[in-house]
Structures are given as C-alpha cells and as structure tokens.
Amino acid sequence: MLTALNKRLLAGWLVLSVITVIYLWIDHSADDHGAPTASTAVTVSAIILALVKVRIIIREFMEVRHAPRLLRGLTDLWVVLMTAVLLGTYFVGKAVAG
C-alpha cells in the first residue's frame, strides 16, 4: 500500500513527466519541415515549464516542503528571480538583435 508520502512523490513524478511531454510537443510544433524556427511563445513556454519543474523538484524531491518558512520563501524567491532573469535576458537579446 502506498503511504501518503509515496503518493505525493508519485504524483510529483507524474506531473514532471507530463510537463516533459508537453515540452516535447511544443518543441516539435516549432519545427518547420525539419528546420527549427524561432518563436517567442515556444521560448517563453520552455522557460516557464522548466522553472515549474525546478520548483516541484525543490519542494518535493529536495524536501523543502518541510523546511522552515524562510527557506521555502527563499527558494520560491529564487525561482521567481530566475524567471525574471531568463525572460529578461531573452527579451533584451531579442531587442538588441532585432
């Protein structure tokens, strides 16, 4: 019988797997007859999906869910900061190149 912890880890693993499949679908949708095409929607989606996966891994598999409130808040702040940095870098780079 699965314990509550095992059920939670299984659910986390399944969500991570579904996110990976969604990313693969998005990646293939950006393919134009064998040639990859640049797309803001695909890039932003990939960054957001990756950071959602990071948060799940930190919370569930690194046991931060049971950590003190300060550590939980700092890890969430780190994910938000990484989202801002990655998206900001992408959009600044796109503006400079365009």
Biopython code that builds the backbone (N, CA, C, O; Angstrom):
import numpy as np
from Bio.PDB.StructureBuilder import StructureBuilder

atoms = [
    (1, "MET", "N", (0.835, -1.171, 0.000)),
    (1, "MET", "CA", (0.000, 0.000, 0.000)),
    (1, "MET", "C", (0.889, 1.247, 0.000)),
    (1, "MET", "O", (1.919, 1.289, 0.674)),
    (2, "LEU", "N", (0.489, 2.223, -0.739)),
    (2, "LEU", "CA", (1.269, 3.452, -0.826)),
    (2, "LEU", "C", (0.981, 4.353, 0.372)),
    (2, "LEU", "O", (-0.170, 4.553, 0.761)),
    (3, "THR", "N", (2.045, 4.884, 0.936)),
    (3, "THR", "CA", (1.862, 5.845, 2.019)),
    (3, "THR", "C", (1.557, 7.205, 1.413)),
    (3, "THR", "O", (1.666, 7.392, 0.201)),
    (4, "ALA", "N", (1.178, 8.145, 2.253)),
    (4, "ALA", "CA", (0.860, 9.498, 1.768)),
    (4, "ALA", "C", (2.075, 10.125, 1.100)),
    (4, "ALA", "O", (1.940, 10.801, 0.080)),
    (5, "LEU", "N", (3.270, 9.907, 1.669)),
    (5, "LEU", "CA", (4.496, 10.457, 1.083)),
    (5, "LEU", "C", (4.764, 9.849, -0.286)),
    (5, "LEU", "O", (5.098, 10.560, -1.234)),
    (6, "ASN", "N", (4.616, 8.534, -0.386)),
    (6, "ASN", "CA", (4.847, 7.875, -1.666)),
    (6, "ASN", "C", (3.842, 8.324, -2.715)),
    (6, "ASN", "O", (4.195, 8.484, -3.883)),
    (7, "LYS", "N", (2.592, 8.529, -2.310)),
    (7, "LYS", "CA", (1.575, 9.017, -3.244)),
    (7, "LYS", "C", (1.934, 10.413, -3.726)),
    (7, "LYS", "O", (1.773, 10.727, -4.905)),
    (8, "ARG", "N", (2.417, 11.246, -2.823)),
    (8, "ARG", "CA", (2.795, 12.614, -3.184)),
    (8, "ARG", "C", (3.986, 12.601, -4.145)),
    (8, "ARG", "O", (4.003, 13.346, -5.125)),
    (9, "LEU", "N", (4.972, 11.763, -3.869)),
    (9, "LEU", "CA", (6.131, 11.664, -4.756)),
    (9, "LEU", "C", (5.730, 11.111, -6.122)),
    (9, "LEU", "O", (6.227, 11.575, -7.148)),
    (10, "LEU", "N", (4.848, 10.137, -6.141)),
    (10, "LEU", "CA", (4.364, 9.586, -7.399)),
    (10, "LEU", "C", (3.620, 10.650, -8.190)),
    (10, "LEU", "O", (3.806, 10.768, -9.401)),
    (11, "ALA", "N", (2.780, 11.423, -7.516)),
    (11, "ALA", "CA", (2.049, 12.498, -8.192)),
    (11, "ALA", "C", (3.034, 13.537, -8.734)),
    (11, "ALA", "O", (2.878, 14.013, -9.859)),
    (12, "GLY", "N", (4.038, 13.886, -7.942)),
    (12, "GLY", "CA", (5.060, 14.833, -8.411)),
    (12, "GLY", "C", (5.793, 14.310, -9.621)),
    (12, "GLY", "O", (6.025, 15.052, -10.576)),
    (13, "TRP", "N", (6.160, 13.046, -9.598)),
    (13, "TRP", "CA", (6.857, 12.431, -10.716)),
    (13, "TRP", "C", (5.969, 12.427, -11.967)),
    (13, "TRP", "O", (6.447, 12.699, -13.069)),
    (14, "LEU", "N", (4.686, 12.122, -11.799)),
    (14, "LEU", "CA", (3.770, 12.120, -12.935)),
    (14, "LEU", "C", (3.611, 13.519, -13.521)),
    (14, "LEU", "O", (3.581, 13.675, -14.742)),
    (15, "VAL", "N", (3.508, 14.536, -12.668)),
    (15, "VAL", "CA", (3.399, 15.915, -13.155)),
    (15, "VAL", "C", (4.664, 16.302, -13.922)),
    (15, "VAL", "O", (4.580, 16.916, -14.986)),
    (16, "LEU", "N", (5.828, 15.948, -13.390)),
    (16, "LEU", "CA", (7.086, 16.240, -14.096)),
    (16, "LEU", "C", (7.124, 15.542, -15.447)),
    (16, "LEU", "O", (7.593, 16.117, -16.429)),
    (17, "SER", "N", (6.639, 14.315, -15.507)),
    (17, "SER", "CA", (6.612, 13.582, -16.777)),
    (17, "SER", "C", (5.667, 14.234, -17.777)),
    (17, "SER", "O", (5.993, 14.351, -18.958)),
    (18, "VAL", "N", (4.495, 14.659, -17.307)),
    (18, "VAL", "CA", (3.533, 15.324, -18.193)),
    (18, "VAL", "C", (4.111, 16.636, -18.717)),
    (18, "VAL", "O", (3.949, 16.955, -19.894)),
    (19, "ILE", "N", (4.789, 17.404, -17.850)),
    (19, "ILE", "CA", (5.405, 18.654, -18.291)),
    (19, "ILE", "C", (6.463, 18.379, -19.355)),
    (19, "ILE", "O", (6.586, 19.140, -20.315)),
    (20, "THR", "N", (7.221, 17.306, -19.195)),
    (20, "THR", "CA", (8.227, 16.946, -20.191)),
    (20, "THR", "C", (7.579, 16.609, -21.523)),
    (20, "THR", "O", (8.075, 17.022, -22.572)),
    (21, "VAL", "N", (6.487, 15.872, -21.500)),
    (21, "VAL", "CA", (5.772, 15.533, -22.738)),
    (21, "VAL", "C", (5.204, 16.799, -23.386)),
    (21, "VAL", "O", (5.246, 16.938, -24.608)),
    (22, "ILE", "N", (4.679, 17.712, -22.584)),
    (22, "ILE", "CA", (4.167, 18.981, -23.125)),
    (22, "ILE", "C", (5.295, 19.755, -23.778)),
    (22, "ILE", "O", (5.120, 20.311, -24.862)),
    (23, "TYR", "N", (6.455, 19.798, -23.127)),
    (23, "TYR", "CA", (7.594, 20.494, -23.716)),
    (23, "TYR", "C", (7.986, 19.856, -25.049)),
    (23, "TYR", "O", (8.269, 20.567, -26.014)),
    (24, "LEU", "N", (8.005, 18.534, -25.110)),
    (24, "LEU", "CA", (8.348, 17.869, -26.368)),
    (24, "LEU", "C", (7.348, 18.213, -27.461)),
    (24, "LEU", "O", (7.732, 18.412, -28.613)),
    (25, "TRP", "N", (6.070, 18.285, -27.110)),
    (25, "TRP", "CA", (5.046, 18.664, -28.088)),
    (25, "TRP", "C", (5.269, 20.099, -28.567)),
    (25, "TRP", "O", (5.179, 20.378, -29.763)),
    (26, "ILE", "N", (5.557, 21.005, -27.636)),
    (26, "ILE", "CA", (5.825, 22.396, -28.009)),
    (26, "ILE", "C", (7.058, 22.479, -28.896)),
    (26, "ILE", "O", (7.077, 23.231, -29.870)),
    (27, "ASP", "N", (8.085, 21.708, -28.561)),
    (27, "ASP", "CA", (9.332, 21.714, -29.333)),
    (27, "ASP", "C", (9.089, 21.237, -30.759)),
    (27, "ASP", "O", (9.619, 21.819, -31.706)),
    (28, "HIS", "N", (8.301, 20.196, -30.918)),
    (28, "HIS", "CA", (8.017, 19.694, -32.264)),
    (28, "HIS", "C", (7.099, 20.635, -33.035)),
    (28, "HIS", "O", (7.152, 20.669, -34.264)),
    (29, "SER", "N", (6.270, 21.388, -32.349)),
    (29, "SER", "CA", (5.387, 22.326, -33.042)),
    (29, "SER", "C", (6.161, 23.510, -33.602)),
    (29, "SER", "O", (5.673, 24.193, -34.503)),
    (30, "ALA", "N", (7.367, 23.767, -33.084)),
    (30, "ALA", "CA", (8.199, 24.869, -33.586)),
    (30, "ALA", "C", (9.067, 24.424, -34.752)),
    (30, "ALA", "O", (9.877, 25.201, -35.258)),
    (31, "ASP", "N", (8.905, 23.198, -35.172)),
    (31, "ASP", "CA", (9.691, 22.643, -36.273)),
    (31, "ASP", "C", (8.985, 22.919, -37.596)),
    (31, "ASP", "O", (7.808, 22.590, -37.751)),
    (32, "ASP", "N", (9.689, 23.515, -38.544)),
    (32, "ASP", "CA", (9.112, 23.847, -39.846)),
    (32, "ASP", "C", (9.742, 22.957, -40.917)),
    (32, "ASP", "O", (10.718, 23.347, -41.557)),
    (33, "HIS", "N", (9.187, 21.768, -41.108)),
    (33, "HIS", "CA", (9.682, 20.806, -42.094)),
    (33, "HIS", "C", (11.157, 20.487, -41.863)),
    (33, "HIS", "O", (11.962, 20.529, -42.794)),
    (34, "GLY", "N", (11.500, 20.171, -40.633)),
    (34, "GLY", "CA", (12.865, 19.777, -40.309)),
    (34, "GLY", "C", (13.771, 20.917, -39.895)),
    (34, "GLY", "O", (14.861, 20.673, -39.377)),
    (35, "ALA", "N", (13.354, 22.151, -40.106)),
    (35, "ALA", "CA", (14.172, 23.301, -39.715)),
    (35, "ALA", "C", (13.532, 23.981, -38.505)),
    (35, "ALA", "O", (12.375, 24.398, -38.572)),
    (36, "PRO", "N", (14.266, 24.095, -37.407)),
    (36, "PRO", "CA", (13.680, 24.757, -36.238)),
    (36, "PRO", "C", (13.431, 26.238, -36.507)),
    (36, "PRO", "O", (14.233, 26.905, -37.161)),
    (37, "THR", "N", (12.330, 26.733, -36.006)),
    (37, "THR", "CA", (12.001, 28.148, -36.179)),
    (37, "THR", "C", (11.972, 28.831, -34.825)),
    (37, "THR", "O", (11.516, 28.260, -33.834)),
    (38, "ALA", "N", (12.465, 30.060, -34.795)),
    (38, "ALA", "CA", (12.464, 30.820, -33.548)),
    (38, "ALA", "C", (11.051, 31.314, -33.266)),
    (38, "ALA", "O", (10.363, 31.806, -34.161)),
    (39, "SER", "N", (10.637, 31.181, -32.041)),
    (39, "SER", "CA", (9.301, 31.609, -31.661)),
    (39, "SER", "C", (9.333, 32.086, -30.216)),
    (39, "SER", "O", (9.807, 31.380, -29.326)),
    (40, "THR", "N", (8.831, 33.271, -30.000)),
    (40, "THR", "CA", (8.780, 33.814, -28.645)),
    (40, "THR", "C", (7.889, 32.949, -27.754)),
    (40, "THR", "O", (8.236, 32.683, -26.604)),
    (41, "ALA", "N", (6.761, 32.517, -28.271)),
    (41, "ALA", "CA", (5.849, 31.699, -27.470)),
    (41, "ALA", "C", (6.503, 30.392, -27.043)),
    (41, "ALA", "O", (6.338, 29.960, -25.902)),
    (42, "VAL", "N", (7.242, 29.763, -27.944)),
    (42, "VAL", "CA", (7.907, 28.500, -27.617)),
    (42, "VAL", "C", (8.995, 28.728, -26.574)),
    (42, "VAL", "O", (9.120, 27.955, -25.624)),
    (43, "THR", "N", (9.780, 29.785, -26.750)),
    (43, "THR", "CA", (10.869, 30.065, -25.820)),
    (43, "THR", "C", (10.342, 30.393, -24.433)),
    (43, "THR", "O", (10.841, 29.862, -23.441)),
    (44, "VAL", "N", (9.349, 31.252, -24.352)),
    (44, "VAL", "CA", (8.773, 31.619, -23.051)),
    (44, "VAL", "C", (8.125, 30.395, -22.406)),
    (44, "VAL", "O", (8.263, 30.187, -21.200)),
    (45, "SER", "N", (7.429, 29.596, -23.186)),
    (45, "SER", "CA", (6.805, 28.376, -22.646)),
    (45, "SER", "C", (7.855, 27.423, -22.099)),
    (45, "SER", "O", (7.673, 26.851, -21.024)),
    (46, "ALA", "N", (8.951, 27.245, -22.827)),
    (46, "ALA", "CA", (10.017, 26.338, -22.379)),
    (46, "ALA", "C", (10.635, 26.825, -21.076)),
    (46, "ALA", "O", (10.890, 26.024, -20.176)),
    (47, "ILE", "N", (10.880, 28.131, -20.963)),
    (47, "ILE", "CA", (11.461, 28.679, -19.737)),
    (47, "ILE", "C", (10.503, 28.485, -18.567)),
    (47, "ILE", "O", (10.921, 28.065, -17.488)),
    (48, "ILE", "N", (9.245, 28.783, -18.769)),
    (48, "ILE", "CA", (8.272, 28.657, -17.683)),
    (48, "ILE", "C", (8.087, 27.197, -17.278)),
    (48, "ILE", "O", (8.022, 26.889, -16.088)),
    (49, "LEU", "N", (8.000, 26.298, -18.255)),
    (49, "LEU", "CA", (7.863, 24.876, -17.923)),
    (49, "LEU", "C", (9.082, 24.376, -17.152)),
    (49, "LEU", "O", (8.942, 23.608, -16.200)),
    (50, "ALA", "N", (10.267, 24.804, -17.556)),
    (50, "ALA", "CA", (11.484, 24.382, -16.850)),
    (50, "ALA", "C", (11.478, 24.868, -15.409)),
    (50, "ALA", "O", (11.853, 24.126, -14.501)),
    (51, "LEU", "N", (11.057, 26.100, -15.195)),
    (51, "LEU", "CA", (11.065, 26.634, -13.837)),
    (51, "LEU", "C", (9.951, 26.053, -12.970)),
    (51, "LEU", "O", (10.103, 25.961, -11.752)),
    (52, "VAL", "N", (8.852, 25.666, -13.575)),
    (52, "VAL", "CA", (7.814, 24.951, -12.817)),
    (52, "VAL", "C", (8.375, 23.597, -12.365)),
    (52, "VAL", "O", (8.150, 23.167, -11.234)),
    (53, "LYS", "N", (9.103, 22.936, -13.262)),
    (53, "LYS", "CA", (9.723, 21.669, -12.903)),
    (53, "LYS", "C", (10.743, 21.854, -11.782)),
    (53, "LYS", "O", (10.812, 21.042, -10.860)),
    (54, "VAL", "N", (11.531, 22.920, -11.864)),
    (54, "VAL", "CA", (12.521, 23.195, -10.821)),
    (54, "VAL", "C", (11.835, 23.368, -9.468)),
    (54, "VAL", "O", (12.289, 22.826, -8.461)),
    (55, "ARG", "N", (10.746, 24.121, -9.452)),
    (55, "ARG", "CA", (10.043, 24.340, -8.176)),
    (55, "ARG", "C", (9.492, 23.035, -7.614)),
    (55, "ARG", "O", (9.578, 22.793, -6.410)),
    (56, "ILE", "N", (8.933, 22.203, -8.464)),
    (56, "ILE", "CA", (8.414, 20.915, -8.000)),
    (56, "ILE", "C", (9.546, 20.058, -7.443)),
    (56, "ILE", "O", (9.400, 19.437, -6.390)),
    (57, "ILE", "N", (10.662, 20.024, -8.142)),
    (57, "ILE", "CA", (11.801, 19.218, -7.686)),
    (57, "ILE", "C", (12.315, 19.734, -6.355)),
    (57, "ILE", "O", (12.582, 18.949, -5.445)),
    (58, "ILE", "N", (12.457, 21.060, -6.233)),
    (58, "ILE", "CA", (12.934, 21.632, -4.969)),
    (58, "ILE", "C", (11.973, 21.299, -3.833)),
    (58, "ILE", "O", (12.401, 20.870, -2.761)),
    (59, "ARG", "N", (10.691, 21.492, -4.061)),
    (59, "ARG", "CA", (9.708, 21.283, -2.989)),
    (59, "ARG", "C", (9.545, 19.813, -2.620)),
    (59, "ARG", "O", (9.569, 19.458, -1.441)),
    (60, "GLU", "N", (9.381, 18.967, -3.617)),
    (60, "GLU", "CA", (9.008, 17.582, -3.337)),
    (60, "GLU", "C", (10.189, 16.637, -3.176)),
    (60, "GLU", "O", (10.179, 15.787, -2.285)),
    (61, "PHE", "N", (11.205, 16.769, -4.021)),
    (61, "PHE", "CA", (12.285, 15.787, -4.014)),
    (61, "PHE", "C", (13.489, 16.234, -3.196)),
    (61, "PHE", "O", (14.340, 15.412, -2.855)),
    (62, "MET", "N", (13.574, 17.514, -2.877)),
    (62, "MET", "CA", (14.647, 18.003, -2.019)),
    (62, "MET", "C", (14.119, 18.303, -0.614)),
    (62, "MET", "O", (14.833, 18.854, 0.224)),
    (63, "GLU", "N", (12.861, 17.934, -0.371)),
    (63, "GLU", "CA", (12.232, 18.024, 0.946)),
    (63, "GLU", "C", (12.164, 19.444, 1.508)),
    (63, "GLU", "O", (12.148, 19.621, 2.726)),
    (64, "VAL", "N", (12.125, 20.445, 0.651)),
    (64, "VAL", "CA", (12.000, 21.825, 1.117)),
    (64, "VAL", "C", (10.579, 22.089, 1.617)),
    (64, "VAL", "O", (10.350, 23.053, 2.348)),
    (65, "ARG", "N", (9.649, 21.261, 1.239)),
    (65, "ARG", "CA", (8.269, 21.417, 1.685)),
    (65, "ARG", "C", (8.172, 21.390, 3.208)),
    (65, "ARG", "O", (7.284, 22.018, 3.783)),
    (66, "HIS", "N", (9.076, 20.671, 3.858)),
    (66, "HIS", "CA", (9.067, 20.563, 5.315)),
    (66, "HIS", "C", (10.101, 21.472, 5.973)),
    (66, "HIS", "O", (10.287, 21.417, 7.189)),
    (67, "ALA", "N", (10.760, 22.290, 5.197)),
    (67, "ALA", "CA", (11.795, 23.183, 5.728)),
    (67, "ALA", "C", (11.147, 24.388, 6.419)),
    (67, "ALA", "O", (9.945, 24.616, 6.291)),
    (68, "PRO", "N", (11.953, 25.146, 7.142)),
    (68, "PRO", "CA", (11.417, 26.370, 7.757)),
    (68, "PRO", "C", (10.859, 27.331, 6.694)),
    (68, "PRO", "O", (11.267, 27.310, 5.533)),
    (69, "ARG", "N", (9.933, 28.154, 7.124)),
    (69, "ARG", "CA", (9.239, 29.074, 6.225)),
    (69, "ARG", "C", (10.214, 29.971, 5.451)),
    (69, "ARG", "O", (9.999, 30.251, 4.271)),
    (70, "LEU", "N", (11.279, 30.418, 6.113)),
    (70, "LEU", "CA", (12.262, 31.284, 5.460)),
    (70, "LEU", "C", (12.907, 30.583, 4.270)),
    (70, "LEU", "O", (13.045, 31.182, 3.204)),
    (71, "LEU", "N", (13.301, 29.335, 4.436)),
    (71, "LEU", "CA", (13.925, 28.595, 3.341)),
    (71, "LEU", "C", (12.930, 28.357, 2.202)),
    (71, "LEU", "O", (13.289, 28.469, 1.030)),
    (72, "ARG", "N", (11.697, 28.034, 2.543)),
    (72, "ARG", "CA", (10.676, 27.859, 1.498)),
    (72, "ARG", "C", (10.481, 29.152, 0.725)),
    (72, "ARG", "O", (10.395, 29.147, -0.503)),
    (73, "GLY", "N", (10.413, 30.258, 1.453)),
    (73, "GLY", "CA", (10.247, 31.561, 0.800)),
    (73, "GLY", "C", (11.440, 31.918, -0.072)),
    (73, "GLY", "O", (11.276, 32.455, -1.168)),
    (74, "LEU", "N", (12.651, 31.618, 0.418)),
    (74, "LEU", "CA", (13.853, 31.933, -0.366)),
    (74, "LEU", "C", (13.933, 31.089, -1.637)),
    (74, "LEU", "O", (14.367, 31.578, -2.680)),
    (75, "THR", "N", (13.519, 29.832, -1.554)),
    (75, "THR", "CA", (13.553, 29.017, -2.769)),
    (75, "THR", "C", (12.506, 29.490, -3.777)),
    (75, "THR", "O", (12.751, 29.470, -4.984)),
    (76, "ASP", "N", (11.346, 29.913, -3.288)),
    (76, "ASP", "CA", (10.334, 30.469, -4.197)),
    (76, "ASP", "C", (10.819, 31.780, -4.803)),
    (76, "ASP", "O", (10.602, 32.041, -5.987)),
    (77, "LEU", "N", (11.471, 32.599, -3.995)),
    (77, "LEU", "CA", (12.027, 33.854, -4.493)),
    (77, "LEU", "C", (13.087, 33.584, -5.554)),
    (77, "LEU", "O", (13.164, 34.301, -6.552)),
    (78, "TRP", "N", (13.902, 32.557, -5.344)),
    (78, "TRP", "CA", (14.926, 32.190, -6.320)),
    (78, "TRP", "C", (14.288, 31.796, -7.654)),
    (78, "TRP", "O", (14.769, 32.196, -8.714)),
    (79, "VAL", "N", (13.211, 31.015, -7.603)),
    (79, "VAL", "CA", (12.527, 30.610, -8.839)),
    (79, "VAL", "C", (11.966, 31.839, -9.557)),
    (79, "VAL", "O", (12.086, 31.949, -10.777)),
    (80, "VAL", "N", (11.358, 32.759, -8.815)),
    (80, "VAL", "CA", (10.823, 33.984, -9.417)),
    (80, "VAL", "C", (11.954, 34.816, -10.009)),
    (80, "VAL", "O", (11.823, 35.350, -11.110)),
    (81, "LEU", "N", (13.063, 34.928, -9.283)),
    (81, "LEU", "CA", (14.214, 35.685, -9.773)),
    (81, "LEU", "C", (14.777, 35.060, -11.052)),
    (81, "LEU", "O", (15.105, 35.774, -11.999)),
    (82, "MET", "N", (14.888, 33.751, -11.080)),
    (82, "MET", "CA", (15.395, 33.069, -12.284)),
    (82, "MET", "C", (14.448, 33.267, -13.467)),
    (82, "MET", "O", (14.892, 33.422, -14.605)),
    (83, "THR", "N", (13.158, 33.262, -13.197)),
    (83, "THR", "CA", (12.188, 33.520, -14.261)),
    (83, "THR", "C", (12.405, 34.911, -14.835)),
    (83, "THR", "O", (12.447, 35.084, -16.053)),
    (84, "ALA", "N", (12.543, 35.901, -13.965)),
    (84, "ALA", "CA", (12.747, 37.277, -14.418)),
    (84, "ALA", "C", (14.059, 37.414, -15.180)),
    (84, "ALA", "O", (14.107, 38.066, -16.223)),
    (85, "VAL", "N", (15.110, 36.810, -14.670)),
    (85, "VAL", "CA", (16.425, 36.917, -15.327)),
    (85, "VAL", "C", (16.408, 36.236, -16.695)),
    (85, "VAL", "O", (16.876, 36.815, -17.675)),
    (86, "LEU", "N", (15.882, 35.033, -16.772)),
    (86, "LEU", "CA", (15.872, 34.311, -18.049)),
    (86, "LEU", "C", (14.986, 34.997, -19.083)),
    (86, "LEU", "O", (15.389, 35.171, -20.233)),
    (87, "LEU", "N", (13.783, 35.385, -18.674)),
    (87, "LEU", "CA", (12.897, 36.067, -19.620)),
    (87, "LEU", "C", (13.452, 37.437, -19.991)),
    (87, "LEU", "O", (13.379, 37.839, -21.152)),
    (88, "GLY", "N", (14.004, 38.158, -19.016)),
    (88, "GLY", "CA", (14.603, 39.457, -19.297)),
    (88, "GLY", "C", (15.767, 39.346, -20.264)),
    (88, "GLY", "O", (15.879, 40.137, -21.200)),
    (89, "THR", "N", (16.627, 38.374, -20.043)),
    (89, "THR", "CA", (17.763, 38.154, -20.944)),
    (89, "THR", "C", (17.285, 37.822, -22.349)),
    (89, "THR", "O", (17.831, 38.324, -23.332)),
    (90, "TYR", "N", (16.273, 36.980, -22.442)),
    (90, "TYR", "CA", (15.747, 36.620, -23.759)),
    (90, "TYR", "C", (15.193, 37.842, -24.484)),
    (90, "TYR", "O", (15.519, 38.071, -25.649)),
    (91, "PHE", "N", (14.366, 38.622, -23.810)),
    (91, "PHE", "CA", (13.737, 39.763, -24.469)),
    (91, "PHE", "C", (14.731, 40.883, -24.776)),
    (91, "PHE", "O", (14.610, 41.543, -25.808)),
    (92, "VAL", "N", (15.705, 41.106, -23.904)),
    (92, "VAL", "CA", (16.738, 42.107, -24.195)),
    (92, "VAL", "C", (17.568, 41.655, -25.389)),
    (92, "VAL", "O", (17.855, 42.445, -26.289)),
    (93, "GLY", "N", (17.950, 40.391, -25.393)),
    (93, "GLY", "CA", (18.716, 39.859, -26.522)),
    (93, "GLY", "C", (17.942, 39.937, -27.829)),
    (93, "GLY", "O", (18.510, 40.231, -28.881)),
    (94, "LYS", "N", (16.660, 39.676, -27.755)),
    (94, "LYS", "CA", (15.820, 39.752, -28.948)),
    (94, "LYS", "C", (15.713, 41.208, -29.450)),
    (94, "LYS", "O", (15.728, 41.458, -30.655)),
    (95, "ALA", "N", (15.607, 42.160, -28.505)),
    (95, "ALA", "CA", (15.511, 43.571, -28.879)),
    (95, "ALA", "C", (16.825, 44.053, -29.483)),
    (95, "ALA", "O", (16.816, 44.819, -30.447)),
    (96, "VAL", "N", (17.942, 43.620, -28.933)),
    (96, "VAL", "CA", (19.254, 44.037, -29.450)),
    (96, "VAL", "C", (19.490, 43.434, -30.841)),
    (96, "VAL", "O", (20.023, 44.103, -31.725)),
    (97, "ALA", "N", (19.095, 42.183, -31.030)),
    (97, "ALA", "CA", (19.313, 41.507, -32.314)),
    (97, "ALA", "C", (18.354, 42.015, -33.383)),
    (97, "ALA", "O", (18.670, 41.973, -34.572)),
    (98, "GLY", "N", (17.189, 42.493, -32.967)),
    (98, "GLY", "CA", (16.155, 42.860, -33.934)),
    (98, "GLY", "C", (16.244, 44.273, -34.291)),
    (98, "GLY", "O", (15.449, 44.757, -35.097)),
]
sb = StructureBuilder()
sb.init_structure("model")
sb.init_model(0)
sb.init_chain("A")
sb.init_seg("    ")
for serial, (resi, resn, name, xyz) in enumerate(atoms, 1):
    if name == "N":
        sb.init_residue(resn, " ", resi, " ")
    sb.init_atom(name, np.array(xyz, "f"), 0.0, 1.0, " ", f" {name:<3s}", serial, name[0])
structure = sb.get_structure()
